[in-house]
Amino acid sequence: MEVGVLGPLDVRVGGRPVTVGRRHARTVLGILLSARGRNVPVERLVDVLWTQRTPAKPTTSLHSYVSNLRGILEPDRPARTPSRILVSSPEGYRHTPRPHRS
């Protein structure tokens, strides 16, 4: 996975450009990338995503965004196996960068 963040968000998986999704999904990915491998608490992600109109079940919505991102960023990952890129913990999520292969 390669990500360009200066200018428009540019995400490539296997060298091919992918569409990350709408604003909330891009925001989740941006927050996790900017944390540079550190865990980001679910509460912080919810606070950033919904500053005014919080949905009835914000953590459910957040989990859905993360699940969709995982499918986009790891399209070959077998179902029901742990993600190696967007890792979850009891406290939240973190982006685990993989070494770039040239």
Secondary structure, DSSP 4 states (H G I P E B T S, - for coil): -EEE-SSS-EEEETTEEE---SHHHHHHHHHHHHTTT--EEHHHHHHHH-SS---SSHHHHHHHHHHHHHHHH-TTSPTTS--SSEEE-SSEEEE-PPPP--
